[in-house]
């Protein structure tokens, strides 16, 4: 054989092998593959193992948007194969490093093509391009590709419409992994192309395709004719293979399984704009709210989970954070909702007035500091205005998994509810609270959080006063801090940066002084310490550091009250130190 099989495209499945909600077990060059079609018609070809315990994903469940391992329930996203949920760690967003190995896929001639590292495009066959291809029965053969191809050159079949006639055969094309034959008889002719999939060194799969689809009344007869002939061919091939020494089996190279379960700050420093995306679509989704679909310029977007946000680097030089509103399976783009703020400092106004469809934006990879638990007896989602954006992703995920939830939308009117079509699709789980006064809103919140039950979780996003009211009323109703999850639009705390203190880094043997007017984050970066960040105002939690000694002066709105009292974490972008010295686990 002359071609490198690892750089070639090979058929790994037929279209009928990958119906919706099914997972097909394939093998190529010794490597097991899980092949599955998502509801958006994207065909995924993955290494066939869960990254947790190595269980085959081909025995998992395909819900149309994600693939779920049957052993411990790990879920993997369509397209990216990134882990979206780990049931044993329901409070954590899985790290982006937990991502299965994927292979490219192309559908052509009724076959799914893939490869280890294929170059170029799958083969183009003129005879199949010109006609209406008709797939034949796939034929597994316990023999090498070379032996199978040699026998295929002498294979005989009759043309459509003349199945009882003795054919005249011609070999149109022979390559390392395919043979094209034409049969002629009684004025008719049919061309068949047989692609040979290298399963292992001593196993292959013959996938035949006729250049023309027979008339509806003749298809079964044609299919049987070729199935009978190919089965006879298989017997002959395997008889010869049995008389030869068995070749060494192929040993696939498996990727190392990552060990990190929770989200880790993997950006080297600062607000990293690692991705370039196209504004594929922009529209008005509510009064004063613009929606954006951001598609990758190339490749696949990184995996995200409900509650995740991205940094958007705007043309005017500003950086703003926006939640991803997508539901499960919507992995070909990120969908954002941006409200035009009356007193915009340049962020929302730029997106509303300057950014247009077709523009290219720089964005960060998704971060999730507002993860969704999916092990609750009761889940309440409270959305105030544009605060619906992260909660909409959560609601869609819960709805897809058939987990109960309540989504309460507080807005001035129905025209102010963003993505109303998506909200409408969530059915009776949605309750709209329209045109309420501040006091009426507080009364409704009191009613919703009354009577805390174990294993309940409350999520809230919206204006600051609403979040403060929810946290206050939930605490009064007996909700523990760990059951109340919140995300602020921004930090409205008046920051006091007048103090001076030392910060010692326990793992770096470095001590620095933070002077008035500077933040811990800024000083650490000045001394070469790589620190990730996003909002840089104490609202998102990206720049968190662990405190080993000292008393933090908390000025963020990310940590809850009990976390503030514990004093073992600090937001380095805004918080400071009550003590003269802080020791951080950095």
Secondary structure, 3 states (H helix, E strand, C coil): CCCCHHHCCEEEEEHHHCCECCEEEEEECCEEEEEEECCCCCEEEEECCCCCCCCCHHHCEECCCEEECCCCCCEEECCCCEEEECHHHCCCCECCCCECCEECCEEECCEEEECCCCCCCCCCCHHHHHCCCEECCCEEECCCHHHHHHHHHCCCCCCCCCCCCCCEEEEEEEECCEEEEEEEECCEEEEEEEEEEEEECCEEEEEEEECCCCCHHHHHHHHHHHHHHHHHHHHHHHHHHHCCCCCCCCCCCCCCCCCCCECCCCCCCECCCCEEEEEEEEEEEECCEEEEEEEECCCCCCCCCCCCEEEEECCCCCEEEEECCCCCCCCCEEEEEEECCCCCCCHHHHHHHCCCCCCEEEECCCECCCCCCCCCCEEEEEEEHHHHHHHHHHHHHHHHCCCCCEEEEEECCHHHCCCHHHHHCCHHHEEEEECCCHHHHHHHHHHHHCCCCCCEEEEEEECHHHHHHHHHHHHHCCCCHHHEEEEECCCCCCCCCCCCEEEEECCCCEEEEECCCCCHHHHHHHCCCCCECCCCCCCCCCCEEEEEECCEECCCCCCCHHHHHHCCEEECCCCEECCCEEEECC
